[in-house]
């Protein structure tokens, strides 16, 4: 009887808190998620698009809500194109977020969450260039609360007609922002 109960659980095994190249992951059947590590992330963290474990390659598609919490020495994070979800907590030392694709970042940032977990970021970068003029894609309907809080590098933002709501303090602390279209 016990074997009958354990077999289905073994078929959908998840591997949790596996450290690979300095990044801690949880693995499901088809995806990998960045999680918190016993050693806090520091310096410039580059999240890969894929990671291999036990002979299988997984796309890295999310960042856990506690992954960056307490990382006092983390300066920047680079996020790959295939990222679907970032639910990471506030990270006070984070000063830059590097993105591979503005379209991908906007899909993450504006999913309708109540707050942007990376809102402490002072600057947004795409392909090594600081984003000062941001055009939000037509596919976005909601800008969550605190989405750009503290992004002092933004000077202009173009918001399409598809956006039906802008959350509380979405642009708070954007001291260089002079134009919103």
N, C-alpha and C positions, 0 to 999 in steps of 0.2 A: 504494500500500500504506500509506504513512504517513497519508494522508487517512482511510482506513478505520479506523485506530487512533485518530485524534484526534476524529472525529465523535462516538463514544459518550461520550468524556470531556467534550466541549463541551455535550452535552445535559444532563449532570448537573453543570453548573458550580456551584462554590461561590465566594462572595465573602468574602474574609478580611480582617480588620483594617480595617474601614470605620468611620471616625469620623463620627458623626452627633450633633449637639447635645451634644458633650462626652462621649459614651459610645462605646466601640469595640465593634464587633459582628463576628461571623462569621455568614454566611448560608448555609443549606442551601436545598434546593428549597422547603421549607415553613415553616421556623422560623428565628429569630434567637437567637444566643447572645451574652451579654455577655462580652467578653474583656479582657485587660489592655491598657492604653494606654501609649504612650510617655510621656505626661503622667500621673502617678499621680492617681487619683481623690482628691478632697478635699472637705471640708465635708459637706454632706448630699446623698447620691446618691439620686436617684429613678429607678428603673427603670420605663420605660413598659410598658404592656401590649402595645402594637404599635409598630412602626417601619416607615417607608416607605423603600424604596430601589429605584432603577431602575424606578419606576412600579408597584411591587408592595408591598403591605402584609403584613408578617410578624408573627406573634405572637412575643413575646420569652418564651422558655420555659426558658432555663437560664443559669447563670453558670458560666463556665469555672473550672477549679481554680486558675489563677494570676491571675484577674482582680483580686483585692483584695490580693494579696501585695505588700508593700512600700508600701502606701498609708498612710503615717504621719500624714496629716492628714485621714483619712476619719473623720467623727464618727458618721454614721448612714447607713443604707441603707433605702429603702422598696421593698418587694417586691410585685409585682402578683399578682392571683389566679391567673393562668394559668401561673405558674412551676412547672415539673415537676422541675427538678434544680438543686441548688446544690452545686457541688463546689469552691468557692473555698477557698483556703488561709487560714490564720490571719491576722488583721488586728488588730494590737495596739491601734490607736487607736480602733477601733470601740466605741462605748459604747451604741448603741441600734439595734435592728432594728424597723422599722415594717412591719406586715403589713396587708394589706387584708382577709384572711380567715383566721381561726384554723384553720379546716378545711384550707385550702390549705397553710398553714404546717406543720401537723402532718403532712400527707402528704409534704412535702419533708423535714422534720426526721427523721421516723422510718422512712424507707425501708429501714432495715436496714443503713445504712452504719455503718462502724466508728466514725466520729466526726462531730460536727457542725462543719462548717467555720466557722460563725459563733459558735463557743462562747465567743469572747472578749467577746461582747456582754454588757454589764452589765444591760440592760433589754430587755424585749420590749414592743412597742406594737401595738395594734390600733385602727384608726380614731382615732388620736391619744390614746388612753387607755393608760396603762401596764397591762400584764397582771400582776396580782399573784396572782390565783387562776386556775389553768389546769386545764381539763378536757380530757383527751385523748380524741379520738373513738374509738368502738367499732371503727372500721375499722383501727386501729393494732395491730400484733402485736409489734413490737419497738421498744424505745427504745435507740438507739445509744449507744455510749460517748461520754462528754463532751457529751451533747446539751444540757444546761443549765449546763455548767461556767461559773461566775462570774456567773450571773444572780441578782444580789443583790436584785432587786426581787420575786422570787417568794416568796410567803408560804405558799401551799398548792397542791398538785397532786393531782388526782383521776385515778387510773390505772384504766382499765376492766379487766374480767376477760379481755378479748381479748388483753391484753399478756402474752406468754409469757416474755419475757426483758428484763432491764434491763442495759444495758452498763456496763462499768467506768467509774467516776467520773461517772456520768450527772448527778448533782446536786452535784458537788464545788464548793465555794465559794459555795453558795447560802445565805449567812449569815442571811437572813431567813426561810428555809423552816422552818415549824414544824409543818405538817400535810401528811401524805401519806395519801390515802385510796385 
